[in-house]
Amino acid sequence: MGENEEKVVLKADFHCEGCAKKVIKCIRAFNGVKAATIDGQKMTVTGKVDPVKLQQKVVQKTHQKVEAALTTAVLKLNLHCNGCIKKIYKIVAKTKGYKGVEVDTQKDLVIVSGAVDVEALADELRKHLKKDMAIVPSKKDNGGGDGKGNNVQGNDMHHPHPY
């Protein structure tokens, strides 16, 4: 996958191979899609796409309930007051596809779960908060790192059992 590409997983009930082919043809024509595959009831789309718009397109084509697999977006920004935190909750609540938001004031992190476009959310927060922020890459995207720039492979980190 390229640097800005992401993998979107949608779940739907495709009755037959004909339905699946029809949806794949429609999805491949969607702007930003590099590849699309269907395996049973799971559709995987690779490319720079908005998961919410993609889900809506599949619903429109199949006339069925389609669920987007949840993603987690982690944003790092300076959280210095409750006013900023309230503004963040308000902005995220207006974002299509969001399921939950968690703010970690000690680490200055905002964690948003749901089928959200991370870039669009970050741009919206920058616009309203007038603050610089960074999108923290997920552990699977940066080769097994720990989110702090340290490259951790496999189970090299041993944690003692808490009991």
Backbone as a printed PyTorch tensor [residue, N CA C, xyz], in Angstrom:
tensor([[[  0.8470,  -1.1890,   0.0000],
         [  0.0000,   0.0000,   0.0000],
         [  0.8820,   1.2390,   0.0000]],

        [[  0.3710,   2.2910,  -0.6050],
         [  1.0860,   3.5540,  -0.6420],
         [  1.0170,   4.2610,   0.6930]],

        [[  1.6800,   5.4120,   0.7410],
         [  1.7700,   6.1560,   1.9890],
         [  0.4260,   6.6630,   2.4900]],

        [[ -0.4320,   7.1790,   1.5860],
         [ -1.7230,   7.7270,   2.0020],
         [ -2.8750,   6.7480,   1.8180]],

        [[ -2.5790,   5.5530,   1.3260],
         [ -3.6340,   4.5840,   1.0980],
         [ -4.0120,   3.9050,   2.4070]],

        [[ -5.2650,   3.5210,   2.4730],
         [ -5.7190,   2.7890,   3.6420],
         [ -6.6070,   1.6510,   3.1960]],

        [[ -6.8210,   0.7180,   4.1090],
         [ -7.6630,  -0.4380,   3.8280],
         [ -8.9830,  -0.2420,   4.5590]],

        [[-10.0860,  -0.3350,   3.8130],
         [-11.4190,  -0.1880,   4.3740],
         [-12.1140,  -1.5450,   4.2590]],

        [[-12.6830,  -2.0090,   5.3670],
         [-13.3780,  -3.2930,   5.3690],
         [-14.8550,  -3.0360,   5.6400]],

        [[-15.7090,  -3.5280,   4.7350],
         [-17.1580,  -3.4200,   4.8780],
         [-17.7480,  -4.8170,   4.9670]],

        [[-18.7910,  -4.9460,   5.7650],
         [-19.4700,  -6.2350,   5.9030],
         [-20.8930,  -6.1110,   5.3660]],

        [[-21.2570,  -7.0280,   4.4640],
         [-22.5990,  -7.0340,   3.8940],
         [-22.9290,  -8.4500,   3.4490]],

        [[-24.2110,  -8.6940,   3.2020],
         [-24.6600,  -9.9980,   2.7470],
         [-24.7940,  -9.9600,   1.2290]],

        [[-23.8150, -10.5360,   0.5340],
         [-23.8720, -10.6120,  -0.9180],
         [-24.4940, -11.9540,  -1.2760]],

        [[-25.7040, -11.9240,  -1.8530],
         [-26.4820, -13.1350,  -2.1140],
         [-25.7500, -14.1460,  -2.9870]],

        [[-25.1980, -13.6380,  -4.0620],
         [-24.6040, -14.5430,  -5.0360],
         [-23.3750, -13.8990,  -5.6540]],

        [[-22.7190, -14.6360,  -6.5060],
         [-21.5170, -14.1330,  -7.1710],
         [-21.8480, -12.9650,  -8.1000]],

        [[-23.0420, -12.9820,  -8.6900],
         [-23.4640, -11.8920,  -9.5700],
         [-23.5880, -10.5720,  -8.8170]],

        [[-24.1830, -10.6350,  -7.6060],
         [-24.2970,  -9.4340,  -6.7710],
         [-22.9130,  -8.9110,  -6.4060]],

        [[-22.0380,  -9.8230,  -6.0340],
         [-20.6860,  -9.4370,  -5.6330],
         [-19.9450,  -8.7690,  -6.7970]],

        [[-20.0710,  -9.3320,  -7.9900],
         [-19.4030,  -8.7480,  -9.1660],
         [-19.9450,  -7.3560,  -9.4700]],

        [[-21.2610,  -7.1790,  -9.3190],
         [-21.8860,  -5.8830,  -9.5750],
         [-21.3480,  -4.8290,  -8.5980]],

        [[-21.2250,  -5.2040,  -7.3300],
         [-20.7190,  -4.2780,  -6.3120],
         [-19.2450,  -3.9750,  -6.5540]],

        [[-18.4520,  -4.9890,  -6.8800],
         [-17.0180,  -4.7880,  -7.1520],
         [-16.8310,  -3.8270,  -8.3190]],

        [[-17.6060,  -4.0020,  -9.3790],
         [-17.5080,  -3.1210, -10.5580],
         [-17.8350,  -1.6730, -10.1660]],

        [[-18.8620,  -1.5040,  -9.3520],
         [-19.2660,  -0.1760,  -8.8860],
         [-18.1730,   0.4520,  -8.0100]],

        [[-17.6110,  -0.3440,  -7.1080],
         [-16.6010,   0.1490,  -6.1670],
         [-15.3120,   0.5100,  -6.8880]],

        [[-14.9060,  -0.2770,  -7.8670],
         [-13.6630,   0.0170,  -8.6040],
         [-13.7520,   1.3360,  -9.3580]],

        [[-14.9730,   1.7540,  -9.7070],
         [-15.1690,   3.0310, -10.3960],
         [-15.1730,   4.2000,  -9.4060]],

        [[-15.2390,   3.9010,  -8.1130],
         [-15.2620,   4.9330,  -7.0650],
         [-13.9060,   5.6330,  -7.0270]],

        [[-13.9100,   6.9480,  -6.8930],
         [-12.6940,   7.7540,  -6.9210],
         [-11.7370,   7.3790,  -5.7880]],

        [[-10.4950,   7.0600,  -6.1220],
         [ -9.4680,   6.7680,  -5.1270],
         [ -9.2540,   5.2960,  -4.8420]],

        [[-10.1010,   4.4170,  -5.3850],
         [ -9.9840,   2.9870,  -5.1170],
         [ -8.8760,   2.3840,  -5.9870]],

        [[ -7.9520,   1.6850,  -5.3480],
         [ -6.8730,   0.9920,  -6.0710],
         [ -7.2170,  -0.4750,  -6.2970]],

        [[ -7.8450,  -1.1150,  -5.2870],
         [ -8.1990,  -2.5330,  -5.4060],
         [ -9.4140,  -2.8120,  -4.5370]],

        [[-10.2090,  -3.7940,  -4.9610],
         [-11.3880,  -4.1960,  -4.1960],
         [-11.5710,  -5.7010,  -4.3400]],

        [[-11.7990,  -6.3700,  -3.2020],
         [-12.0360,  -7.8080,  -3.2180],
         [-13.1890,  -8.1410,  -2.2830]],

        [[-13.8970,  -9.2280,  -2.5950],
         [-14.9740,  -9.7070,  -1.7340],
         [-14.6650, -11.1550,  -1.3820]],

        [[-14.7100, -11.4360,  -0.0870],
         [-14.4920, -12.7870,   0.4180],
         [-15.6490, -13.1200,   1.3470]],

        [[-16.6190, -13.8390,   0.8340],
         [-17.8020, -14.1630,   1.6360],
         [-18.6360, -12.9190,   1.8780]],

        [[-18.7880, -12.5310,   3.1380],
         [-19.5580, -11.3390,   3.4870],
         [-18.6660, -10.1520,   3.8080]],

        [[-17.3720, -10.2720,   3.5100],
         [-16.4170,  -9.2130,   3.8390],
         [-15.8350,  -8.6270,   2.5650]],

        [[-15.9590,  -7.3030,   2.4110],
         [-15.4020,  -6.6070,   1.2590],
         [-14.2440,  -5.7450,   1.7280]],

        [[-13.0890,  -5.9030,   1.0790],
         [-11.9060,  -5.1380,   1.4250],
         [-11.5630,  -4.2120,   0.2700]],

        [[-11.4570,  -2.9140,   0.5670],
         [-11.1540,  -1.9120,  -0.4490],
         [ -9.8590,  -1.2180,  -0.0450]],

        [[ -8.9190,  -1.1150,  -0.9780],
         [ -7.6480,  -0.4620,  -0.7330],
         [ -7.5590,   0.7850,  -1.5970]],

        [[ -7.1000,   1.8770,  -1.0060],
         [ -6.9310,   3.1310,  -1.7290],
         [ -7.1760,   4.3020,  -0.8130]],

        [[ -7.1520,   5.4810,  -1.3850],
         [ -7.4150,   6.6930,  -0.6140],
         [ -8.8960,   7.0200,  -0.7820]],

        [[ -9.7200,   6.4630,   0.1140],
         [-11.1690,   6.6130,   0.0250],
         [-11.7440,   7.0200,   1.3680]],

        [[-12.8890,   7.6750,   1.3110],
         [-13.6280,   8.0310,   2.5140],
         [-14.5130,   6.8380,   2.8690]],

        [[-14.2920,   6.1960,   4.0380],
         [-15.0670,   5.0080,   4.3890],
         [-16.5690,   5.2500,   4.4510]],

        [[-16.9910,   6.4370,   4.8980],
         [-18.4190,   6.7370,   5.0140],
         [-19.0540,   6.8410,   3.6290]],

        [[-18.4030,   7.5480,   2.7130],
         [-18.9370,   7.6800,   1.3470],
         [-18.9500,   6.3390,   0.6340]],

        [[-17.9190,   5.5340,   0.8700],
         [-17.8610,   4.2120,   0.2690],
         [-19.0060,   3.3440,   0.7740]],

        [[-19.2530,   3.3970,   2.0650],
         [-20.3560,   2.6310,   2.6610],
         [-21.6930,   3.0660,   2.0670]],

        [[-21.8890,   4.3810,   1.9290],
         [-23.1290,   4.8930,   1.3460],
         [-23.3060,   4.4240,  -0.0920]],

        [[-22.2180,   4.3810,  -0.8450],
         [-22.2710,   3.9410,  -2.2390],
         [-22.6880,   2.4700,  -2.3210]],

        [[-22.1460,   1.6320,  -1.4390],
         [-22.4890,   0.2130,  -1.4430],
         [-23.9490,   0.0170,  -1.0210]],

        [[-24.4040,   0.7790,  -0.0310],
         [-25.8080,   0.7040,   0.4020],
         [-26.7210,   1.0850,  -0.7580]],

        [[-26.3650,   2.1510,  -1.4760],
         [-27.1630,   2.6100,  -2.6110],
         [-27.2180,   1.5330,  -3.7010]],

        [[-26.1180,   0.8500,  -3.9260],
         [-26.0530,  -0.1620,  -4.9780],
         [-26.7560,  -1.4560,  -4.5860]],

        [[-26.6200,  -1.8770,  -3.3230],
         [-27.1640,  -3.1780,  -2.9080],
         [-28.5270,  -3.0910,  -2.2480]],

        [[-28.9050,  -1.9180,  -1.7710],
         [-30.1630,  -1.7200,  -1.0350],
         [-30.2280,  -2.6160,   0.2030]],

        [[-29.0820,  -2.8140,   0.8320],
         [-28.9760,  -3.6360,   2.0320],
         [-28.2040,  -2.8970,   3.1040]],

        [[-28.2750,  -3.4350,   4.3140],
         [-27.4990,  -2.8840,   5.4190],
         [-26.0300,  -3.2700,   5.2190]],

        [[-25.1640,  -2.2720,   5.2720],
         [-23.7310,  -2.4920,   5.1260],
         [-23.0520,  -1.8690,   6.3260]],

        [[-22.2210,  -2.6530,   7.0030],
         [-21.5170,  -2.1700,   8.1870],
         [-20.0550,  -1.9100,   7.8470]],

        [[-19.5480,  -0.7900,   8.3060],
         [-18.1350,  -0.4910,   8.1310],
         [-17.3860,  -0.9920,   9.3510]],

        [[-16.2590,  -1.6090,   9.1080],
         [-15.4180,  -2.0360,  10.2210],
         [-14.8580,  -0.7820,  10.8790]],

        [[-14.7890,  -0.7930,  12.1890],
         [-14.3510,   0.3860,  12.9270],
         [-12.8500,   0.5820,  12.8170]],

        [[-12.4590,   1.8420,  12.7220],
         [-11.0530,   2.2130,  12.7380],
         [-10.8240,   3.1170,  13.9410]],

        [[ -9.5870,   3.2800,  14.3050],
         [ -9.2470,   4.1630,  15.4160],
         [ -8.2590,   5.1980,  14.9200]],

        [[ -8.6080,   6.4660,  15.0970],
         [ -7.7380,   7.5680,  14.7190],
         [ -7.1550,   8.1630,  15.9950]],

        [[ -5.8370,   8.3370,  16.0150],
         [ -5.1770,   8.9230,  17.1760],
         [ -4.5260,  10.2150,  16.7260]],

        [[ -4.8970,  11.3090,  17.3840],
         [ -4.3610,  12.6340,  17.0680],
         [ -3.6300,  13.1710,  18.2810]],

        [[ -2.4710,  13.7550,  18.0600],
         [ -1.6960,  14.3410,  19.1450],
         [ -1.7300,  15.8550,  18.9910]],

        [[ -2.2220,  16.5360,  20.0380],
         [ -2.2590,  17.9870,  20.0430],
         [ -2.2130,  18.4910,  21.4790]],

        [[ -1.8940,  19.7510,  21.6400],
         [ -1.7670,  20.3410,  22.9680],
         [ -3.1510,  20.5730,  23.5690]],

        [[ -3.4450,  19.8730,  24.6530],
         [ -4.7210,  20.0020,  25.3490],
         [ -4.4580,  20.7200,  26.6630]],

        [[ -4.6860,  22.0250,  26.6850],
         [ -4.3190,  22.7640,  27.8860],
         [ -5.5000,  23.2200,  28.7340]],

        [[ -6.7230,  23.1270,  28.2170],
         [ -7.8580,  23.5780,  29.0290],
         [ -9.1160,  22.7770,  28.6970]],

        [[-10.0990,  22.8740,  29.5740],
         [-11.3620,  22.1630,  29.3650],
         [-12.1550,  22.7250,  28.1930]],

        [[-11.9690,  24.0070,  27.8850],
         [-12.6640,  24.6200,  26.7520],
         [-12.2600,  23.9580,  25.4450]],

        [[-10.9610,  23.6880,  25.2830],
         [-10.4770,  23.0110,  24.0740],
         [-11.0440,  21.5940,  23.9930]],

        [[-11.0770,  20.9150,  25.1170],
         [-11.5640,  19.5380,  25.1530],
         [-13.0490,  19.4940,  24.7940]],

        [[-13.8300,  20.4320,  25.3120],
         [-15.2540,  20.4920,  24.9790],
         [-15.4490,  20.7620,  23.4900]],

        [[-14.6180,  21.6360,  22.9380],
         [-14.6990,  21.9600,  21.5110],
         [-14.3820,  20.7230,  20.6630]],

        [[-13.4060,  19.9430,  21.1160],
         [-13.0320,  18.7210,  20.4010],
         [-14.2030,  17.7510,  20.3810]],

        [[-14.8310,  17.5380,  21.5450],
         [-15.9900,  16.6430,  21.6110],
         [-17.0920,  17.1180,  20.6610]],

        [[-17.3320,  18.4130,  20.6240],
         [-18.3900,  18.9780,  19.7900],
         [-18.0930,  18.7640,  18.3000]],

        [[-16.8450,  19.0000,  17.8980],
         [-16.4590,  18.8490,  16.4920],
         [-16.5190,  17.3820,  16.0720]],

        [[-15.9960,  16.4980,  16.9260],
         [-15.9770,  15.0740,  16.5960],
         [-17.4030,  14.5270,  16.5230]],

        [[-18.2880,  15.0060,  17.3860],
         [-19.6830,  14.5390,  17.3880],
         [-20.3850,  14.8560,  16.0710]],

        [[-19.9440,  15.8960,  15.3720],
         [-20.5400,  16.2650,  14.0900],
         [-19.9410,  15.4830,  12.9240]],

        [[-18.9010,  14.6990,  13.1760],
         [-18.2200,  13.9530,  12.1320],
         [-19.0060,  12.7030,  11.7700]],

        [[-19.2020,  12.4910,  10.4750],
         [-19.9250,  11.3080,  10.0030],
         [-19.1130,  10.0590,  10.3030]],

        [[-19.7980,   9.0500,  10.8320],
         [-19.1710,   7.7540,  11.0420],
         [-18.4950,   7.5540,  12.3850]],

        [[-18.4670,   8.5760,  13.2320],
         [-17.7730,   8.4040,  14.5080],
         [-18.6420,   7.5990,  15.4720]],

        [[-17.9900,   6.7600,  16.2690],
         [-18.6970,   5.9500,  17.2680],
         [-18.3600,   6.3990,  18.6820]],

        [[-17.1360,   6.8320,  18.8990],
         [-16.7340,   7.2410,  20.2420],
         [-15.4880,   8.1030,  20.1940]],

        [[-15.2900,   8.8720,  21.2580],
         [-14.1020,   9.7130,  21.3610],
         [-13.5800,   9.6290,  22.7910]],

        [[-12.2710,   9.5890,  22.9100],
         [-11.6150,   9.5280,  24.2050],
         [-10.4790,  10.5390,  24.1910]],

        [[-10.3680,  11.3210,  25.2570],
         [ -9.3200,  12.3280,  25.3440],
         [ -8.3970,  11.9500,  26.4930]],

        [[ -7.1110,  11.8250,  26.1880],
         [ -6.0910,  11.5300,  27.1860],
         [ -5.2820,  12.8080,  27.4010]],

        [[ -5.6230,  13.5610,  28.4640],
         [ -4.9760,  14.8580,  28.6950],
         [ -3.5280,  14.7140,  29.1380]],

        [[ -3.1740,  13.6030,  29.7650],
         [ -1.7950,  13.4210,  30.2280],
         [ -0.8380,  13.1950,  29.0700]],

        [[ -1.3040,  12.5060,  28.0300],
         [ -0.4650,  12.2280,  26.8680],
         [ -0.7680,  13.1690,  25.7020]],

        [[ -1.7480,  14.0890,  25.8900],
         [ -2.1830,  15.0160,  24.8340],
         [ -2.6540,  14.2750,  23.5840]],

        [[ -3.4960,  13.2510,  23.7850],
         [ -4.0060,  12.4560,  22.6750],
         [ -5.5230,  12.5150,  22.6050]],

        [[ -6.0510,  12.5310,  21.3770],
         [ -7.4800,  12.4110,  21.1240],
         [ -7.6510,  11.1340,  20.3080]],

        [[ -8.4260,  10.1880,  20.8320],
         [ -8.6140,   8.8920,  20.1910],
         [-10.0720,   8.8040,  19.7300]],

        [[-10.2710,   8.7140,  18.4200],
         [-11.6080,   8.6740,  17.8320],
         [-11.7990,   7.3090,  17.1940]],

        [[-12.8920,   6.6220,  17.5650],
         [-13.1840,   5.3280,  16.9540],
         [-14.4170,   5.4570,  16.0800]],

        [[-14.4500,   4.6600,  15.0360],
         [-15.5470,   4.6810,  14.0930],
         [-15.0130,   4.6240,  12.6780]],

        [[-15.8760,   4.7480,  11.7180],
         [-15.4910,   4.7620,  10.3080],
         [-15.3320,   6.2200,   9.8940]],

        [[-14.2090,   6.8180,  10.2750],
         [-13.9850,   8.2410,  10.0110],
         [-12.8080,   8.4280,   9.0630]],

        [[-12.8380,   9.5230,   8.3190],
         [-11.7160,   9.9370,   7.4800],
         [-10.7700,  10.7310,   8.3760]],

        [[ -9.6280,  10.1640,   8.7110],
         [ -8.7010,  10.7550,   9.6740],
         [ -8.1910,  12.1130,   9.1980]],

        [[ -7.8290,  12.1970,   7.9240],
         [ -7.3050,  13.4600,   7.3750],
         [ -8.3430,  14.5730,   7.4580]],

        [[ -9.5820,  14.2710,   7.0820],
         [-10.6450,  15.2760,   7.1180],
         [-10.9340,  15.7140,   8.5520]],

        [[-10.9230,  14.7630,   9.4770],
         [-11.1530,  15.0930,  10.8840],
         [-10.0390,  15.9840,  11.4120]],

        [[ -8.8020,  15.6590,  11.0930],
         [ -7.6690,  16.4730,  11.5330],
         [ -7.7490,  17.8860,  10.9570]],

        [[ -8.1170,  17.9910,   9.6750],
         [ -8.2640,  19.3100,   9.0450],
         [ -9.3640,  20.1240,   9.7220]],

        [[-10.4740,  19.4710,  10.0380],
         [-11.5950,  20.1550,  10.6910],
         [-11.1900,  20.6480,  12.0860]],

        [[-10.4890,  19.8170,  12.8290],
         [-10.0310,  20.2190,  14.1630],
         [ -9.0210,  21.3670,  14.0770]],

        [[ -8.1060,  21.2950,  13.1040],
         [ -7.1240,  22.3870,  12.9180],
         [ -7.8370,  23.7080,  12.6180]],

        [[ -8.8520,  23.6210,  11.7670],
         [ -9.5900,  24.8210,  11.3530],
         [-10.2900,  25.4780,  12.5360]],

        [[-10.9550,  24.6770,  13.3710],
         [-11.7380,  25.2400,  14.4730],
         [-10.9030,  25.5540,  15.7110]],

        [[ -9.8920,  24.7470,  15.9810],
         [ -9.0790,  24.9680,  17.1840],
         [ -7.9030,  25.8990,  16.9380]],

        [[ -7.5360,  26.0510,  15.6580],
         [ -6.3820,  26.8690,  15.2820],
         [ -5.1290,  26.3950,  16.0130]],

        [[ -4.9580,  25.0670,  16.0530],
         [ -3.8150,  24.4300,  16.6950],
         [ -3.2000,  23.4310,  15.7320]],

        [[ -1.9050,  23.2600,  15.8670],
         [ -1.2300,  22.2560,  15.0670],
         [ -1.3860,  20.9070,  15.7460]],

        [[ -1.5060,  19.8630,  14.9480],
         [ -1.6490,  18.5200,  15.5080],
         [ -1.0070,  17.5250,  14.5710]],

        [[ -0.7610,  16.3440,  15.0950],
         [ -0.1590,  15.2760,  14.3110],
         [ -1.0460,  14.0470,  14.3760]],

        [[ -1.1200,  13.3480,  13.2580],
         [ -1.8360,  12.0810,  13.2250],
         [ -0.8300,  11.0150,  13.6230]],

        [[ -1.1270,  10.3040,  14.6950],
         [ -0.2370,   9.2600,  15.1780],
         [ -0.5300,   7.9950,  14.3800]],

        [[  0.4800,   7.4700,  13.6560],
         [  0.2310,   6.2670,  12.8620],
         [ -0.0590,   5.0790,  13.7680]],

        [[ -0.9240,   4.1920,  13.2770],
         [ -1.2560,   3.0090,  14.0710],
         [ -0.0510,   2.0850,  14.0980]],

        [[ -0.0200,   1.2080,  15.0750],
         [  1.1220,   0.3110,  15.2470],
         [  1.3310,  -0.5820,  14.0360]],

        [[  0.2370,  -1.0000,  13.3950],
         [  0.3840,  -1.8860,  12.2380],
         [  0.8970,  -1.1470,  11.0110]],

        [[  0.7270,   0.1780,  10.9330],
         [  1.1600,   0.9430,   9.7690],
         [  2.6450,   1.2590,   9.7800]],

        [[  3.2530,   1.3980,  10.9560],
         [  4.6540,   1.8180,  10.9810],
         [  5.5990,   0.6620,  11.2790]],

        [[  5.2190,  -0.5410,  10.9140],
         [  6.1280,  -1.6670,  11.0160],
         [  6.2800,  -2.2100,  12.4170]],

        [[  5.3150,  -2.1060,  13.2570],
         [  5.3900,  -2.6880,  14.5880],
         [  5.9630,  -1.7560,  15.6210]],

        [[  5.9910,  -0.4910,  15.3580],
         [  6.5140,   0.4570,  16.3390],
         [  5.5690,   0.6040,  17.5020]],

        [[  6.0130,   1.3410,  18.5050],
         [  5.1780,   1.5020,  19.6880],
         [  4.5030,   2.8560,  19.7380]],

        [[  4.4860,   3.5850,  18.5940],
         [  3.8310,   4.8850,  18.5520],
         [  4.7320,   6.0090,  19.0220]],

        [[  5.9570,   5.6890,  19.4620],
         [  6.8880,   6.7060,  19.9530],
         [  8.1360,   6.7630,  19.0810]],

        [[  8.0570,   6.1480,  17.9090],
         [  9.2080,   6.1460,  17.0180],
         [ 10.1360,   4.9720,  17.2790]],

        [[  9.8720,   4.1670,  18.2800],
         [ 10.6960,   3.0020,  18.5580],
         [ 10.1700,   1.8390,  17.7380]],

        [[ 11.0740,   1.1280,  17.0990],
         [ 10.6550,   0.0180,  16.2730],
         [ 10.6870,  -1.2490,  17.1060]],

        [[  9.5380,  -1.7780,  17.4140],
         [  9.4120,  -2.9680,  18.2420],
         [  8.9090,  -4.0940,  17.3570]],

        [[  9.6370,  -5.1490,  17.2260],
         [  9.2500,  -6.2680,  16.3940],
         [  8.8320,  -7.4390,  17.2570]],

        [[  7.7250,  -8.0570,  16.9020],
         [  7.2780,  -9.2600,  17.5880],
         [  7.0330,  -9.0490,  19.0640]],

        [[  7.4510, -10.0250,  19.8680],
         [  7.2670,  -9.9610,  21.3120],
         [  8.5840,  -9.6680,  22.0170]],

        [[  9.3620,  -8.7150,  21.5340],
         [ 10.6240,  -8.3630,  22.1610],
         [ 10.4280,  -7.6970,  23.5080]],

        [[  9.2870,  -7.0770,  23.7200],
         [  9.0200,  -6.4140,  24.9880],
         [  8.3560,  -7.4130,  25.9250]],

        [[  8.9680,  -7.6600,  27.0690],
         [  8.4050,  -8.5910,  28.0360],
         [  7.8700,  -7.8080,  29.2050]],

        [[  6.6180,  -8.0500,  29.5180],
         [  5.9800,  -7.3910,  30.6530],
         [  5.7290,  -8.4250,  31.7290]],

        [[  6.1250,  -8.1470,  32.9490],
         [  5.8690,  -9.1160,  34.0140],
         [  4.3790,  -9.2690,  34.2420]],

        [[  3.9940, -10.4370,  34.6410],
         [  2.5750, -10.7000,  34.9520],
         [  2.1870,  -9.8890,  36.1700]],

        [[  1.0100,  -9.2200,  36.1540],
         [  0.6410,  -8.3310,  37.2630],
         [  0.3060,  -9.0570,  38.5590]],

        [[  0.1780, -10.3820,  38.5350],
         [ -0.2150, -11.0960,  39.7650],
         [  0.9480, -11.8070,  40.3710]]])
